[in-house]
Amino acid sequence: MRPTPSLLRKTAAALALLGLAACVDPTAETQASQPLPKADENVYVATMDAGIQIPALPVEQIPETHRRQVVAYETDQPPGTIIINPKTRLLYYVTGKNKAIRYGISVGRAGFEWSGEAIVSNKRPWPTWTPPKEMIERDPKLAKWANGQPGGPTNPLGARAIYLTSGGKDYGYRIHGTPEWKSIGRNASSGCIRMINQDVMDLYNRLQGGEKVIVLTASGEMPKGLYIPKPPAPKKKAEPAPAPAIPAGAIPALTILPPPAVVTGAPAVSPAAAPAVAPVVAPATTEPAAEPAPACATALVNGACPAEN
């Protein structure tokens, strides 16, 4: 049976719709559902999220270059790509041809910088934070969170966490919020990318998962591969200096003092009332000792032996 003209028109219309759908940017729906920030709009107002209060921030204390805003950004990367520049401490979410949303961030301090490509593998609201054992070794106070710190206003991961993997491996790097919003614009983290809570919530809502993340080198250049720094070794506690060794058979020299002289008939003085007197050591002499006086046969008279009759 030959198709009728009506059936042919319906089939052509259906094919046209399929062809149109194939040309639609898969990120367009996400971008349209989340409006772009307006110029001079204060996006750092107080908000309640999952029963947790997120305080407003003094926008005048956030450098203008690190406030969320739409900017012209020359790139050949497709919409939905995240580009992180550690040199300027800025994150770009590409929204179209040479256009992006720019966010202020905090990046890894010296010894914790990494670069390369990753993908968004997962994302969670108010995540639990579990410090790695290397971090606990560097800061033993974190041992109380060895089994995880629940999400909340003081949790280091803040309101949202975006998990990254490279080559299918999780190296522990995250894009996350932070209660320490004053660290934005600095090299302050252990390799993760910190964002103001209001900003990470905005970025979180734009992501579907699987987006490409490019972390530039410390000098702001495109990475030529994945570079993961070796974690610095924990600082060792200074050990006490050993006591000086005494040779075998050696006896420490001792100073022997003579007993105090006792005067017959002198009034008794209690030890508490007696003034402190430094001990006197009799000087050494080479003279012979004096001969003892002969004993008297009778009692002394005026301290001397009476003349013999």
ZADO-1210 file (C-alpha; in nm, 4 decimals, padded with zeros to 6 digits):
<atoms>
<atom x="00.0000" y="00.0000" z="00.0000" code="MET" pos="1"/>
<atom x="00.1352" y="00.3376" z="-00.0992" code="ARG" pos="2"/>
<atom x="00.1629" y="00.6052" z="00.1827" code="PRO" pos="3"/>
<atom x="-00.0909" y="00.8837" z="00.1646" code="THR" pos="4"/>
<atom x="00.0195" y="01.2501" z="00.1332" code="PRO" pos="5"/>
<atom x="-00.0986" y="01.3106" z="00.4886" code="SER" pos="6"/>
<atom x="00.1215" y="01.0322" z="00.6269" code="LEU" pos="7"/>
<atom x="00.4205" y="01.1628" z="00.4318" code="LEU" pos="8"/>
<atom x="00.3751" y="01.5115" z="00.5789" code="ARG" pos="9"/>
<atom x="00.3577" y="01.3738" z="00.9345" code="LYS" pos="10"/>
<atom x="00.6669" y="01.1617" z="00.8796" code="THR" pos="11"/>
<atom x="00.8609" y="01.4594" z="00.7420" code="ALA" pos="12"/>
<atom x="00.7580" y="01.6732" z="01.0386" code="ALA" pos="13"/>
<atom x="00.8695" y="01.4044" z="01.2842" code="ALA" pos="14"/>
<atom x="01.2094" y="01.3717" z="01.1151" code="LEU" pos="15"/>
<atom x="01.2535" y="01.7477" z="01.1214" code="ALA" pos="16"/>
<atom x="01.1899" y="01.7543" z="01.4955" code="LEU" pos="17"/>
<atom x="01.4401" y="01.4748" z="01.5517" code="LEU" pos="18"/>
<atom x="01.6994" y="01.6601" z="01.3470" code="GLY" pos="19"/>
<atom x="01.6386" y="01.9778" z="01.5449" code="LEU" pos="20"/>
<atom x="01.6704" y="01.7937" z="01.8747" code="ALA" pos="21"/>
<atom x="02.0061" y="01.6517" z="01.7669" code="ALA" pos="22"/>
<atom x="02.1424" y="02.0050" z="01.7170" code="CYS" pos="23"/>
<atom x="02.0326" y="02.1394" z="02.0570" code="VAL" pos="24"/>
<atom x="02.3128" y="02.2112" z="02.3025" code="ASP" pos="25"/>
<atom x="02.2644" y="01.9616" z="02.5887" code="PRO" pos="26"/>
<atom x="02.3662" y="02.2310" z="02.8384" code="THR" pos="27"/>
<atom x="02.1149" y="02.4862" z="02.7099" code="ALA" pos="28"/>
<atom x="01.8354" y="02.3625" z="02.9360" code="GLU" pos="29"/>
<atom x="02.0547" y="02.3864" z="03.2434" code="THR" pos="30"/>
<atom x="02.1694" y="02.7372" z="03.1566" code="GLN" pos="31"/>
<atom x="01.8151" y="02.8528" z="03.0826" code="ALA" pos="32"/>
<atom x="01.6798" y="02.7112" z="03.4098" code="SER" pos="33"/>
<atom x="01.9421" y="02.9004" z="03.6097" code="GLN" pos="34"/>
<atom x="01.9383" y="03.2717" z="03.5202" code="PRO" pos="35"/>
<atom x="02.2662" y="03.4509" z="03.4625" code="LEU" pos="36"/>
<atom x="02.3722" y="03.7048" z="03.7256" code="PRO" pos="37"/>
<atom x="02.2842" y="04.0637" z="03.6442" code="LYS" pos="38"/>
<atom x="02.5332" y="04.3472" z="03.6507" code="ALA" pos="39"/>
<atom x="02.5668" y="04.5109" z="03.9939" code="ASP" pos="40"/>
<atom x="02.3329" y="04.2509" z="04.1466" code="GLU" pos="41"/>
<atom x="02.4096" y="04.1606" z="04.5070" code="ASN" pos="42"/>
<atom x="02.4068" y="03.7807" z="04.5033" code="VAL" pos="43"/>
<atom x="02.5530" y="03.7422" z="04.8517" code="TYR" pos="44"/>
<atom x="02.2307" y="03.7841" z="05.0509" code="VAL" pos="45"/>
<atom x="02.1216" y="03.5663" z="05.3409" code="ALA" pos="46"/>
<atom x="01.9338" y="03.2500" z="05.2549" code="THR" pos="47"/>
<atom x="01.7987" y="02.9374" z="05.4224" code="MET" pos="48"/>
<atom x="01.9003" y="02.6047" z="05.2694" code="ASP" pos="49"/>
<atom x="01.7931" y="02.2636" z="05.4011" code="ALA" pos="50"/>
<atom x="01.7149" y="02.4268" z="05.7342" code="GLY" pos="51"/>
<atom x="02.0649" y="02.5778" z="05.7600" code="ILE" pos="52"/>
<atom x="02.1070" y="02.9545" z="05.7672" code="GLN" pos="53"/>
<atom x="02.3609" y="03.0931" z="05.5203" code="ILE" pos="54"/>
<atom x="02.4501" y="03.4462" z="05.6331" code="PRO" pos="55"/>
<atom x="02.4696" y="03.7472" z="05.4055" code="ALA" pos="56"/>
<atom x="02.8201" y="03.8683" z="05.3220" code="LEU" pos="57"/>
<atom x="02.9426" y="04.2289" z="05.3156" code="PRO" pos="58"/>
<atom x="02.9753" y="04.2588" z="04.9400" code="VAL" pos="59"/>
<atom x="03.1981" y="04.5655" z="04.9748" code="GLU" pos="60"/>
<atom x="03.4602" y="04.3436" z="05.1405" code="GLN" pos="61"/>
<atom x="03.4700" y="04.1074" z="04.8429" code="ILE" pos="62"/>
<atom x="03.6987" y="04.2426" z="04.5675" code="PRO" pos="63"/>
<atom x="03.4958" y="04.3276" z="04.2586" code="GLU" pos="64"/>
<atom x="03.7174" y="04.1017" z="04.0483" code="THR" pos="65"/>
<atom x="03.6149" y="03.8045" z="04.2650" code="HIS" pos="66"/>
<atom x="03.2387" y="03.8647" z="04.2719" code="ARG" pos="67"/>
<atom x="03.0131" y="03.6456" z="04.0612" code="ARG" pos="68"/>
<atom x="02.9495" y="03.8085" z="03.7219" code="GLN" pos="69"/>
<atom x="02.9136" y="03.7406" z="03.3489" code="VAL" pos="70"/>
<atom x="03.2288" y="03.8312" z="03.1554" code="VAL" pos="71"/>
<atom x="03.3733" y="03.8076" z="02.8063" code="ALA" pos="72"/>
<atom x="03.6131" y="03.5123" z="02.8083" code="TYR" pos="73"/>
<atom x="03.7924" y="03.3983" z="02.4957" code="GLU" pos="74"/>
<atom x="03.8001" y="03.0203" z="02.4761" code="THR" pos="75"/>
<atom x="03.7440" y="02.7394" z="02.2294" code="ASP" pos="76"/>
<atom x="03.5925" y="02.5155" z="02.4977" code="GLN" pos="77"/>
<atom x="03.2224" y="02.4209" z="02.4656" code="PRO" pos="78"/>
<atom x="02.9505" y="02.5534" z="02.6974" code="PRO" pos="79"/>
<atom x="02.9439" y="02.3736" z="03.0311" code="GLY" pos="80"/>
<atom x="03.3237" y="02.3542" z="03.0619" code="THR" pos="81"/>
<atom x="03.4811" y="02.4718" z="03.3879" code="ILE" pos="82"/>
<atom x="03.8198" y="02.6440" z="03.3581" code="ILE" pos="83"/>
<atom x="04.0167" y="02.7197" z="03.6755" code="ILE" pos="84"/>
<atom x="04.3041" y="02.9694" z="03.6776" code="ASN" pos="85"/>
<atom x="04.5129" y="02.9298" z="03.9966" code="PRO" pos="86"/>
<atom x="04.7260" y="03.2323" z="03.9062" code="LYS" pos="87"/>
<atom x="04.4336" y="03.4766" z="03.9224" code="THR" pos="88"/>
<atom x="04.2256" y="03.2652" z="04.1663" code="ARG" pos="89"/>
<atom x="03.9259" y="03.2680" z="03.9309" code="LEU" pos="90"/>
<atom x="03.6886" y="02.9986" z="03.8016" code="LEU" pos="91"/>
<atom x="03.5088" y="03.0326" z="03.4686" code="TYR" pos="92"/>
<atom x="03.1940" y="02.8426" z="03.3738" code="TYR" pos="93"/>
<atom x="03.1623" y="02.8691" z="02.9966" code="VAL" pos="94"/>
<atom x="02.8066" y="02.9639" z="02.8922" code="THR" pos="95"/>
<atom x="02.8541" y="03.0351" z="02.5205" code="GLY" pos="96"/>
<atom x="03.0977" y="03.1528" z="02.2566" code="LYS" pos="97"/>
<atom x="03.3610" y="03.3628" z="02.4371" code="ASN" pos="98"/>
<atom x="03.1266" y="03.4173" z="02.7324" code="LYS" pos="99"/>
<atom x="03.1420" y="03.2797" z="03.0863" code="ALA" pos="100"/>
<atom x="03.0319" y="03.3292" z="03.4455" code="ILE" pos="101"/>
<atom x="03.3330" y="03.4224" z="03.6571" code="ARG" pos="102"/>
<atom x="03.3606" y="03.3284" z="04.0252" code="TYR" pos="103"/>
<atom x="03.6280" y="03.4118" z="04.2824" code="GLY" pos="104"/>
<atom x="03.7988" y="03.1098" z="04.4362" code="ILE" pos="105"/>
<atom x="04.0737" y="03.0022" z="04.6736" code="SER" pos="106"/>
<atom x="04.3277" y="02.7488" z="04.5466" code="VAL" pos="107"/>
<atom x="04.6035" y="02.5261" z="04.6831" code="GLY" pos="108"/>
<atom x="04.8836" y="02.6861" z="04.8804" code="ARG" pos="109"/>
<atom x="05.2506" y="02.6206" z="04.8050" code="ALA" pos="110"/>
<atom x="05.3158" y="02.2489" z="04.7709" code="GLY" pos="111"/>
<atom x="04.9513" y="02.1639" z="04.6989" code="PHE" pos="112"/>
<atom x="04.9052" y="02.3057" z="04.3470" code="GLU" pos="113"/>
<atom x="04.7808" y="02.0609" z="04.0845" code="TRP" pos="114"/>
<atom x="04.6903" y="02.0986" z="03.7184" code="SER" pos="115"/>
<atom x="04.5355" y="01.8964" z="03.4392" code="GLY" pos="116"/>
<atom x="04.1935" y="01.7831" z="03.3240" code="GLU" pos="117"/>
<atom x="03.9167" y="01.6214" z="03.5248" code="ALA" pos="118"/>
<atom x="03.5432" y="01.5606" z="03.5005" code="ILE" pos="119"/>
<atom x="03.2549" y="01.6257" z="03.7392" code="VAL" pos="120"/>
<atom x="03.1867" y="01.2770" z="03.8734" code="SER" pos="121"/>
<atom x="02.9448" y="01.3570" z="04.1558" code="ASN" pos="122"/>
<atom x="02.7972" y="01.6413" z="04.3591" code="LYS" pos="123"/>
<atom x="02.6359" y="01.6609" z="04.7025" code="ARG" pos="124"/>
<atom x="02.4615" y="01.9224" z="04.9177" code="PRO" pos="125"/>
<atom x="02.5976" y="01.9821" z="05.2697" code="TRP" pos="126"/>
<atom x="02.8485" y="01.6976" z="05.2363" code="PRO" pos="127"/>
<atom x="03.0276" y="01.5087" z="05.5118" code="THR" pos="128"/>
<atom x="03.3953" y="01.5974" z="05.5340" code="TRP" pos="129"/>
<atom x="03.6483" y="01.3246" z="05.6132" code="THR" pos="130"/>
<atom x="04.0075" y="01.4502" z="05.6391" code="PRO" pos="131"/>
<atom x="04.2600" y="01.2148" z="05.4761" code="PRO" pos="132"/>
<atom x="04.5126" y="01.0483" z="05.7034" code="LYS" pos="133"/>
<atom x="04.7940" y="01.2628" z="05.5580" code="GLU" pos="134"/>
<atom x="04.6074" y="01.5753" z="05.6693" code="MET" pos="135"/>
<atom x="04.5526" y="01.4301" z="06.0178" code="ILE" pos="136"/>
<atom x="04.9261" y="01.3571" z="06.0425" code="GLU" pos="137"/>
<atom x="04.9992" y="01.7204" z="05.9580" code="ARG" pos="138"/>
<atom x="04.7344" y="01.8459" z="06.2018" code="ASP" pos="139"/>
<atom x="04.6570" y="01.5924" z="06.4798" code="PRO" pos="140"/>
<atom x="04.3664" y="01.8077" z="06.6050" code="LYS" pos="141"/>
<atom x="04.1657" y="01.6773" z="06.3080" code="LEU" pos="142"/>
<atom x="04.1745" y="01.3220" z="06.4433" code="ALA" pos="143"/>
<atom x="03.8307" y="01.3777" z="06.6016" code="LYS" pos="144"/>
<atom x="03.6849" y="01.3860" z="06.2479" code="TRP" pos="145"/>
<atom x="03.8603" y="01.0681" z="06.1288" code="ALA" pos="146"/>
<atom x="03.5166" y="00.9101" z="06.0740" code="ASN" pos="147"/>
<atom x="03.3710" y="01.2225" z="05.9118" code="GLY" pos="148"/>
<atom x="03.2324" y="01.5618" z="06.0124" code="GLN" pos="149"/>
<atom x="02.8599" y="01.5990" z="05.9332" code="PRO" pos="150"/>
<atom x="02.7515" y="01.8748" z="05.6975" code="GLY" pos="151"/>
<atom x="02.6740" y="02.2084" z="05.8549" code="GLY" pos="152"/>
<atom x="02.7704" y="02.5760" z="05.8766" code="PRO" pos="153"/>
<atom x="03.1194" y="02.5007" z="06.0173" code="THR" pos="154"/>
<atom x="03.1969" y="02.2086" z="05.7854" code="ASN" pos="155"/>
<atom x="03.5048" y="02.2919" z="05.5693" code="PRO" pos="156"/>
<atom x="03.3234" y="02.1738" z="05.2530" code="LEU" pos="157"/>
<atom x="03.0504" y="02.4334" z="05.2980" code="GLY" pos="158"/>
<atom x="02.7057" y="02.4137" z="05.1389" code="ALA" pos="159"/>
<atom x="02.7978" y="02.2079" z="04.8314" code="ARG" pos="160"/>
<atom x="03.0731" y="01.9775" z="04.7063" code="ALA" pos="161"/>
<atom x="03.1485" y="01.8961" z="04.3427" code="ILE" pos="162"/>
<atom x="03.3642" y="01.5835" z="04.3161" code="TYR" pos="163"/>
<atom x="03.6332" y="01.5532" z="04.0480" code="LEU" pos="164"/>
<atom x="03.8060" y="01.2520" z="03.8961" code="THR" pos="165"/>
<atom x="04.0926" y="01.2303" z="03.6459" code="SER" pos="166"/>
<atom x="04.1328" y="00.9244" z="03.4278" code="GLY" pos="167"/>
<atom x="03.8691" y="00.7509" z="03.6381" code="GLY" pos="168"/>
<atom x="04.0673" y="00.8049" z="03.9594" code="LYS" pos="169"/>
<atom x="03.9644" y="01.0184" z="04.2558" code="ASP" pos="170"/>
<atom x="04.2654" y="01.2115" z="04.3851" code="TYR" pos="171"/>
<atom x="04.0597" y="01.3791" z="04.6576" code="GLY" pos="172"/>
<atom x="04.0123" y="01.7136" z="04.4799" code="TYR" pos="173"/>
<atom x="03.6808" y="01.8973" z="04.5127" code="ARG" pos="174"/>
<atom x="03.5164" y="02.2234" z="04.4183" code="ILE" pos="175"/>
<atom x="03.3328" y="02.3175" z="04.7347" code="HIS" pos="176"/>
<atom x="03.1949" y="02.5943" z="04.9496" code="GLY" pos="177"/>
<atom x="03.3602" y="02.7300" z="05.2609" code="THR" pos="178"/>
<atom x="03.2654" y="02.9155" z="05.5796" code="PRO" pos="179"/>
<atom x="03.6022" y="03.0963" z="05.5455" code="GLU" pos="180"/>
<atom x="03.4834" y="03.3321" z="05.2719" code="TRP" pos="181"/>
<atom x="03.7695" y="03.5755" z="05.3445" code="LYS" pos="182"/>
<atom x="04.0140" y="03.3162" z="05.2072" code="SER" pos="183"/>
<atom x="03.8702" y="03.3720" z="04.8570" code="ILE" pos="184"/>
<atom x="04.1339" y="03.5231" z="04.6291" code="GLY" pos="185"/>
<atom x="04.4198" y="03.3524" z="04.8142" code="ARG" pos="186"/>
<atom x="04.6291" y="03.0361" z="04.8004" code="ASN" pos="187"/>
<atom x="04.4960" y="02.8800" z="05.1178" code="ALA" pos="188"/>
<atom x="04.3638" y="02.5275" z="05.0588" code="SER" pos="189"/>
<atom x="04.5186" y="02.1807" z="05.0455" code="SER" pos="190"/>
<atom x="04.4517" y="02.1542" z="04.6723" code="GLY" pos="191"/>
<atom x="04.0725" y="02.1826" z="04.6605" code="CYS" pos="192"/>
<atom x="03.8947" y="02.4757" z="04.4966" code="ILE" pos="193"/>
<atom x="03.7061" y="02.6844" z="04.7537" code="ARG" pos="194"/>
<atom x="03.4103" y="02.9045" z="04.6658" code="MET" pos="195"/>
<atom x="03.1781" y="03.1339" z="04.8576" code="ILE" pos="196"/>
<atom x="02.8741" y="02.9291" z="04.9630" code="ASN" pos="197"/>
<atom x="02.6315" y="03.1377" z="04.7551" code="GLN" pos="198"/>
<atom x="02.8596" y="03.0937" z="04.4516" code="ASP" pos="199"/>
<atom x="02.9106" y="02.7186" z="04.4812" code="VAL" pos="200"/>
<atom x="02.5330" y="02.6744" z="04.5124" code="MET" pos="201"/>
<atom x="02.4877" y="02.8691" z="04.1878" code="ASP" pos="202"/>
<atom x="02.7510" y="02.6613" z="04.0041" code="LEU" pos="203"/>
<atom x="02.6127" y="02.3379" z="04.1521" code="TYR" pos="204"/>
<atom x="02.2680" y="02.4105" z="04.0073" code="ASN" pos="205"/>
<atom x="02.4153" y="02.4547" z="03.6570" code="ARG" pos="206"/>
<atom x="02.5911" y="02.1166" z="03.6478" code="LEU" pos="207"/>
<atom x="02.4445" y="01.7866" z="03.5313" code="GLN" pos="208"/>
<atom x="02.7561" y="01.5701" z="03.5789" code="GLY" pos="209"/>
<atom x="03.0267" y="01.4710" z="03.3344" code="GLY" pos="210"/>
<atom x="03.1353" y="01.8308" z="03.2599" code="GLU" pos="211"/>
<atom x="03.5003" y="01.8829" z="03.1703" code="LYS" pos="212"/>
<atom x="03.7150" y="02.0683" z="03.4230" code="VAL" pos="213"/>
<atom x="04.0473" y="02.2241" z="03.3166" code="ILE" pos="214"/>
<atom x="04.2874" y="02.3368" z="03.5886" code="VAL" pos="215"/>
<atom x="04.5559" y="02.5626" z="03.4421" code="LEU" pos="216"/>
<atom x="04.9154" y="02.5572" z="03.5637" code="THR" pos="217"/>
<atom x="05.0379" y="02.7828" z="03.8446" code="ALA" pos="218"/>
<atom x="05.1520" y="03.0304" z="03.5764" code="SER" pos="219"/>
<atom x="04.8085" y="03.0312" z="03.4077" code="GLY" pos="220"/>
<atom x="04.9036" y="02.8157" z="03.1066" code="GLU" pos="221"/>
<atom x="04.7059" y="02.5280" z="02.9547" code="MET" pos="222"/>
<atom x="04.8198" y="02.2016" z="03.1165" code="PRO" pos="223"/>
<atom x="05.0079" y="01.9480" z="02.9043" code="LYS" pos="224"/>
<atom x="04.9079" y="01.6599" z="03.1256" code="GLY" pos="225"/>
<atom x="04.7955" y="01.5739" z="03.4755" code="LEU" pos="226"/>
<atom x="05.0241" y="01.6963" z="03.7521" code="TYR" pos="227"/>
<atom x="04.9526" y="01.5768" z="04.1070" code="ILE" pos="228"/>
<atom x="05.1969" y="01.7084" z="04.3710" code="PRO" pos="229"/>
<atom x="05.3404" y="01.4732" z="04.6279" code="LYS" pos="230"/>
<atom x="05.1872" y="01.5485" z="04.9702" code="PRO" pos="231"/>
<atom x="05.4401" y="01.7141" z="05.2022" code="PRO" pos="232"/>
<atom x="05.5631" y="01.4980" z="05.4869" code="ALA" pos="233"/>
<atom x="05.4258" y="01.5818" z="05.8334" code="PRO" pos="234"/>
<atom x="05.6547" y="01.7846" z="06.0557" code="LYS" pos="235"/>
<atom x="05.8475" y="01.5749" z="06.3052" code="LYS" pos="236"/>
<atom x="05.8505" y="01.6770" z="06.6699" code="LYS" pos="237"/>
<atom x="06.1876" y="01.7950" z="06.7981" code="ALA" pos="238"/>
<atom x="06.3397" y="01.5289" z="07.0259" code="GLU" pos="239"/>
<atom x="06.5011" y="01.6375" z="07.3565" code="PRO" pos="240"/>
<atom x="06.8814" y="01.6635" z="07.3532" code="ALA" pos="241"/>
<atom x="07.0493" y="01.3590" z="07.5160" code="PRO" pos="242"/>
<atom x="07.2258" y="01.4034" z="07.8513" code="ALA" pos="243"/>
<atom x="07.6065" y="01.4247" z="07.8290" code="PRO" pos="244"/>
<atom x="07.7659" y="01.0824" z="07.8594" code="ALA" pos="245"/>
<atom x="07.9827" y="01.0108" z="08.1686" code="ILE" pos="246"/>
<atom x="08.2853" y="00.7874" z="08.1014" code="PRO" pos="247"/>
<atom x="08.2738" y="00.4465" z="08.2631" code="ALA" pos="248"/>
<atom x="08.4377" y="00.4468" z="08.6082" code="GLY" pos="249"/>
<atom x="08.4306" y="00.8228" z="08.6407" code="ALA" pos="250"/>
<atom x="08.3048" y="00.9591" z="08.9749" code="ILE" pos="251"/>
<atom x="08.1792" y="01.3158" z="08.9885" code="PRO" pos="252"/>
<atom x="08.3914" y="01.5393" z="09.2117" code="ALA" pos="253"/>
<atom x="08.2286" y="01.6249" z="09.5448" code="LEU" pos="254"/>
<atom x="08.3165" y="01.9091" z="09.7797" code="THR" pos="255"/>
<atom x="08.3254" y="01.7855" z="10.1407" code="ILE" pos="256"/>
<atom x="08.2725" y="02.0574" z="10.3996" code="LEU" pos="257"/>
<atom x="08.3850" y="02.0311" z="10.7666" code="PRO" pos="258"/>
<atom x="08.1124" y="02.0038" z="11.0322" code="PRO" pos="259"/>
<atom x="08.0144" y="02.3355" z="11.1965" code="PRO" pos="260"/>
<atom x="08.2063" y="02.4283" z="11.5108" code="ALA" pos="261"/>
<atom x="08.0261" y="02.3802" z="11.8422" code="VAL" pos="262"/>
<atom x="08.0907" y="02.6425" z="12.1123" code="VAL" pos="263"/>
<atom x="08.0317" y="02.5240" z="12.4678" code="THR" pos="264"/>
<atom x="07.7966" y="02.7448" z="12.6607" code="GLY" pos="265"/>
<atom x="07.6695" y="02.9336" z="12.3508" code="ALA" pos="266"/>
<atom x="07.2934" y="03.0006" z="12.3448" code="PRO" pos="267"/>
<atom x="07.0955" y="02.7652" z="12.1250" code="ALA" pos="268"/>
<atom x="06.9720" y="02.9127" z="11.7972" code="VAL" pos="269"/>
<atom x="06.6894" y="02.7500" z="11.6070" code="SER" pos="270"/>
<atom x="06.7633" y="02.6655" z="11.2397" code="PRO" pos="271"/>
<atom x="06.4771" y="02.8899" z="11.1275" code="ALA" pos="272"/>
<atom x="06.6166" y="03.1914" z="11.3131" code="ALA" pos="273"/>
<atom x="06.9786" y="03.1329" z="11.2194" code="ALA" pos="274"/>
<atom x="07.1046" y="03.3591" z="10.9403" code="PRO" pos="275"/>
<atom x="07.2193" y="03.1884" z="10.6274" code="ALA" pos="276"/>
<atom x="07.5964" y="03.1678" z="10.6271" code="VAL" pos="277"/>
<atom x="07.7883" y="03.0540" z="10.3271" code="ALA" pos="278"/>
<atom x="08.0015" y="02.7508" z="10.4068" code="PRO" pos="279"/>
<atom x="08.3711" y="02.8218" z="10.4397" code="VAL" pos="280"/>
<atom x="08.6207" y="02.5729" z="10.3174" code="VAL" pos="281"/>
<atom x="08.9511" y="02.5869" z="10.5040" code="ALA" pos="282"/>
<atom x="09.2373" y="02.6579" z="10.2687" code="PRO" pos="283"/>
<atom x="09.4854" y="02.3807" z="10.2159" code="ALA" pos="284"/>
<atom x="09.8235" y="02.4167" z="10.4044" code="THR" pos="285"/>
<atom x="10.1544" y="02.2379" z="10.3996" code="THR" pos="286"/>
<atom x="10.2518" y="02.3307" z="10.7585" code="GLU" pos="287"/>
<atom x="10.2560" y="02.0511" z="11.0209" code="PRO" pos="288"/>
<atom x="09.9787" y="02.0499" z="11.2778" code="ALA" pos="289"/>
<atom x="10.0647" y="02.2044" z="11.6237" code="ALA" pos="290"/>
<atom x="10.1501" y="01.9682" z="11.9112" code="GLU" pos="291"/>
<atom x="09.8548" y="01.9241" z="12.1519" code="PRO" pos="292"/>
<atom x="09.8960" y="02.0932" z="12.4935" code="ALA" pos="293"/>
<atom x="09.9717" y="01.8540" z="12.7871" code="PRO" pos="294"/>
<atom x="09.6790" y="01.7700" z="13.0081" code="ALA" pos="295"/>
<atom x="09.6654" y="01.9311" z="13.3586" code="CYS" pos="296"/>
<atom x="09.6568" y="01.7082" z="13.6609" code="ALA" pos="297"/>
<atom x="09.4241" y="01.9496" z="13.8442" code="THR" pos="298"/>
<atom x="09.1388" y="02.1737" z="13.7479" code="ALA" pos="299"/>
<atom x="09.2135" y="02.4785" z="13.5302" code="LEU" pos="300"/>
<atom x="09.2531" y="02.8159" z="13.6926" code="VAL" pos="301"/>
<atom x="09.1554" y="03.1093" z="13.4724" code="ASN" pos="302"/>
<atom x="09.1826" y="02.8838" z="13.1722" code="GLY" pos="303"/>
<atom x="09.5412" y="02.7693" z="13.2516" code="ALA" pos="304"/>
<atom x="09.7102" y="02.4946" z="13.4495" code="CYS" pos="305"/>
<atom x="09.8037" y="02.6161" z="13.8005" code="PRO" pos="306"/>
<atom x="10.1679" y="02.6392" z="13.8721" code="ALA" pos="307"/>
<atom x="10.2974" y="02.3243" z="14.0202" code="GLU" pos="308"/>
<atom x="10.4207" y="02.3559" z="14.3725" code="ASN" pos="309"/>
</atoms>
